[in-house]
Amino acid sequence: MSIHMLSDEELLGRIRAACRLKRLHLNMTQSELAGRAGLSLAMIKNFERGHGVNILSLIKIFRALGELQRIESMVPEIVPSPMAIFLGESKAKPTKKRVRRAKG
């Protein structure tokens, strides 16, 4: 079934199951995953049991499992346009900083 046909909850369930399987494939305990991800053990347990997770925690879990590349296509590299580069370079003239002299 295409992911487009899944509800948001079903999609999160598939992501959750994939993360759990990857953790088990790596012979990693929930406690080890929590440590590597910088999250609490309770948060990892709750995530695997089906409770919601915020996007920052999900990114930390992906990173700890070595799966960060799975979301790479969602984060394109921002490349400035040629005009922005031209305008940025023409405005980037060095400015002199004022130096205050100590009184006394």
Sequence and secondary structure as in RCSB ss.txt:
>XXXX:A:sequence
MSIHMLSDEELLGRIRAACRLKRLHLNMTQSELAGRAGLSLAMIKNFERGHGVNILSLIKIFRALGELQRIESMV
PEIVPSPMAIFLGESKAKPTKKRVRRAKG
>XXXX:A:secstr
  GGGS HHHHHHHHHHHHHHHHHHTT  HHHHHHHHT  HHHHHHHHHT    HHHHHHHHHHTT GGGGGGGS
      HHHHHHHHHH             
